[in-house]
């Protein structure tokens, strides 16, 4: 009986060592932020820096509003963040008069160079009143190290874009 218990204990220890050893060995090989390239570190710094806002009135409103019947001029907002390695652009097109916002439409654009990634989590209108529409969209970005099994992210961050469009063509946008 003593011999059986010793054999079971020894066998269990051997199986445990075999199962746990690969995990322990790979723990030392896990990618860290130090494994990122200088370009990736620069892309992260740019992503975390203040954003750019641009706005314009479109000259050809028929392209955006083929089914609309109002004569409100069309304005496009753009809230950009990132660099060519990983970037996001939140846009809202809207039509307004001096007293109201007639319509608005939001959309997201993004891109990344592997092993970086940008995920669009969606944009939606969260407030709609006569004089103001508010849009909110979110993104998740990651910077990784390529492995034989795919990408291993060592950096990730989330960002939320909020855009307010107002009567008279005014708008504001910011990252949160």
Backbone torsions as a table, in degrees:
resi	resn	phi	psi	omega
1	UNK	NA	-41.1	179.5
2	UNK	-63.9	-38.6	-179.7
3	UNK	-65.5	-37.5	179.5
4	UNK	-66.6	-42.7	179.9
5	UNK	-65.0	-41.6	178.5
6	UNK	-63.5	-42.3	179.6
7	UNK	-64.8	-41.1	178.6
8	UNK	-65.6	-43.3	180.0
9	UNK	-64.8	-43.0	178.8
10	UNK	-65.7	-41.2	178.7
11	UNK	-65.5	-41.3	178.6
12	UNK	-64.5	-41.9	178.9
13	UNK	-63.8	-40.2	179.8
14	UNK	-66.1	-45.0	178.9
15	UNK	-63.7	-43.0	178.2
16	UNK	-61.3	-41.8	179.5
17	UNK	-65.1	-40.3	179.6
18	UNK	-67.5	-38.1	-179.3
19	UNK	-75.5	-36.9	-176.4
20	UNK	-86.3	-28.0	-176.4
21	UNK	-60.4	-44.5	179.4
22	UNK	-61.1	-38.8	178.0
23	UNK	-63.7	-41.3	179.5
24	UNK	-67.8	-38.3	179.7
25	UNK	-66.7	-39.5	-178.8
26	UNK	-75.3	-21.7	179.9
27	UNK	-60.6	-36.1	-180.0
28	UNK	-72.4	-23.2	-177.7
29	UNK	-95.3	3.8	-178.2
30	UNK	-64.0	138.6	177.6
31	UNK	-65.2	147.3	177.8
32	UNK	-128.7	168.8	177.2
33	UNK	-57.4	-24.4	177.7
34	UNK	-67.8	-18.6	179.4
35	UNK	-79.9	-8.9	179.5
36	UNK	-71.6	150.3	177.7
37	UNK	-75.3	165.7	177.6
38	UNK	-61.4	-37.9	178.8
39	UNK	-64.4	-39.4	178.2
40	UNK	-66.2	-41.6	178.3
41	UNK	-63.1	-37.6	176.7
42	UNK	-66.7	-40.1	178.0
43	UNK	-62.3	-39.1	177.5
44	UNK	-64.3	-44.2	179.3
45	UNK	-61.7	-39.8	178.3
46	UNK	-67.6	-40.7	179.3
47	UNK	-60.1	-39.2	-176.7
48	UNK	-82.6	-9.0	179.7
49	UNK	-77.3	167.7	177.8
50	UNK	-57.4	151.5	-175.7
51	UNK	-86.7	170.2	175.3
52	UNK	-109.4	140.4	174.6
53	UNK	-120.2	137.1	174.9
54	UNK	-136.9	154.1	177.8
55	UNK	-148.2	153.0	178.6
56	UNK	-156.7	155.0	170.8
57	UNK	-97.6	129.4	-178.5
58	UNK	-80.1	142.0	178.3
59	UNK	-84.2	-29.8	-179.0
60	UNK	-107.6	92.7	-178.9
61	UNK	-79.3	-19.2	-177.2
62	UNK	-65.9	-29.4	178.8
63	UNK	-65.5	-36.4	-177.8
64	UNK	-89.0	-30.0	-171.5
65	UNK	-124.3	58.0	-177.2
66	UNK	-66.5	-29.2	-177.5
67	UNK	-104.2	4.3	-178.2
68	UNK	-88.2	146.4	-177.5
69	UNK	-108.3	-10.6	-179.3
70	UNK	-79.6	163.8	-178.6
71	UNK	-105.9	21.8	-179.1
72	UNK	-68.9	134.0	177.5
73	UNK	-64.8	148.5	-177.9
74	UNK	-95.9	135.0	176.6
75	UNK	-123.1	141.9	177.3
76	UNK	-117.2	129.5	174.2
77	UNK	-100.0	157.6	177.5
78	UNK	-148.6	124.9	177.7
79	UNK	-122.5	108.1	-172.2
80	UNK	-107.4	147.0	176.5
81	UNK	-150.1	137.0	174.2
82	UNK	114.6	-162.8	178.3
83	UNK	-135.4	-176.6	-178.7
84	UNK	-64.7	-19.8	179.3
85	UNK	-76.2	-31.8	173.9
86	UNK	-161.0	121.6	-174.0
87	UNK	-144.8	159.0	177.1
88	UNK	-142.2	144.9	179.2
89	UNK	-139.1	115.2	179.0
90	UNK	-97.9	125.8	-177.6
91	UNK	-126.3	146.0	172.9
92	UNK	-136.0	125.2	171.6
93	UNK	-99.7	139.7	179.7
94	UNK	-153.0	156.3	174.8
95	UNK	-118.9	138.9	-178.7
96	UNK	-149.1	156.8	170.5
97	UNK	-111.0	-173.3	179.2
98	UNK	-65.1	-23.3	-174.4
99	UNK	-116.0	-9.3	-177.1
100	UNK	-154.6	159.4	170.4
101	UNK	-96.6	116.7	-175.8
102	UNK	-75.1	-41.6	-176.4
103	UNK	-161.7	162.0	172.6
104	UNK	-154.4	152.0	-178.9
105	UNK	-144.1	124.7	-177.9
106	UNK	-109.4	148.9	175.6
107	UNK	-153.5	161.9	-176.0
108	UNK	-118.4	147.2	172.2
109	UNK	-133.3	146.6	176.7
110	UNK	-161.2	165.8	177.0
111	UNK	-165.4	160.6	179.7
112	UNK	-158.2	151.4	174.3
113	UNK	-100.9	126.5	-179.2
114	UNK	-56.6	138.0	12.9
115	UNK	-94.6	18.9	174.0
116	UNK	-82.6	160.7	178.1
117	UNK	-150.3	149.5	175.2
118	UNK	-131.7	127.8	178.3
119	UNK	-112.4	126.9	174.6
120	UNK	-84.6	118.0	-179.5
121	UNK	-92.1	2.2	176.2
122	UNK	106.7	155.4	176.4
123	UNK	-131.4	145.5	-179.6
124	UNK	-151.5	153.9	176.2
125	UNK	-81.7	120.9	-176.3
126	UNK	-103.6	-11.0	178.2
127	UNK	-148.2	134.4	178.3
128	UNK	-140.7	103.3	174.4
129	UNK	-119.6	176.0	-178.4
130	UNK	-59.8	-40.5	-174.7
131	UNK	-101.0	-4.7	-175.4
132	UNK	-156.0	139.1	169.5
133	UNK	-122.2	137.7	178.1
134	UNK	-119.6	131.3	179.1
135	UNK	-117.1	144.3	177.0
136	UNK	-136.4	129.9	177.4
137	UNK	-133.9	151.8	-179.5
138	UNK	-131.2	155.8	-177.9
139	UNK	-138.2	152.7	171.1
140	UNK	-126.0	130.6	179.4
141	UNK	-118.4	156.3	176.9
142	UNK	-148.1	148.4	173.7
143	UNK	-122.1	129.7	-173.2
144	UNK	-132.9	-179.5	177.7
145	UNK	-120.3	128.3	178.8
146	UNK	-68.5	140.6	175.7
147	UNK	-128.8	168.8	176.8
148	UNK	-61.3	-19.5	-177.4
149	UNK	-101.0	4.3	-178.2
150	UNK	125.9	-155.2	-176.9
151	UNK	-92.3	136.0	174.3
152	UNK	-114.7	106.5	-179.5
153	UNK	-69.2	132.8	174.3
154	UNK	-115.8	-4.8	176.1
155	UNK	-142.0	135.9	170.3
156	UNK	-148.6	151.6	-179.4
157	UNK	-153.4	155.4	175.8
158	UNK	-118.2	149.8	177.6
159	UNK	-143.0	145.7	179.0
160	UNK	-122.0	130.2	177.9
161	UNK	-103.3	133.0	176.5
162	UNK	-122.6	127.7	-180.0
163	UNK	-126.2	127.9	174.9
164	UNK	-111.9	127.9	174.6
165	UNK	-114.2	138.7	-173.3
166	UNK	-128.4	161.8	176.8
167	UNK	-55.4	146.5	-179.0
168	UNK	87.1	1.4	178.1
169	UNK	88.2	3.7	179.6
170	UNK	-78.0	150.2	176.8
171	UNK	-156.5	160.5	174.0
172	UNK	-145.2	150.5	-178.6
173	UNK	-148.2	147.6	179.6
174	UNK	-156.6	158.8	174.8
175	UNK	-97.0	141.3	178.4
176	UNK	-126.2	NA	NA
